[in-house]
Amino acid sequence: MAQPVVHWEVSVNDYAKGIEFYSKLFSWDFQKFEGADYSVVAAAGEKSIGGGIGPAQKGQKPTVTFYVQVDDLQAYLDKAESLGGKTIAPPTPIPGVGSSAMFADPDGNLIGLFSS
């Protein structure tokens, strides 16, 4: 079975302005993630997935990223590297949620991995 896309993320230069823009544009109700400059929006029905918004990392351009559910983050990072990708963020716990990791594909697109 193919691995599903389970989350999306928008990084922005101005966090408050980004929240305001997407809230007004799509009527999204963002909830601040405790302890971080990051907010999430719930899925809007059974055929949608939730996502989040946060500030771009210092020195990086804003991006849109999607996250794919996998059972073994490191195994998929290793597989991505064997296919020409590059690990950007190693497996990192998200307290109370799961763990995530990130890689760049051969063209430099950022792709997230998630494990619950």
KAPE-V920671 format. One line per field, one symbol per residue. ss: DSSP state (~ for helix, > for strand, _ for the rest). Layout:
BEGIN
ss=???
END
This chain:
BEGIN
ss=____>>>>>>>>__~~~~~~~~~~~~____>>_____>>>>_________>>>>>________>>>>>>___~~~~~~~~~~___>>>>>>>>>___>>>>>>>_____>>>>>>_
END
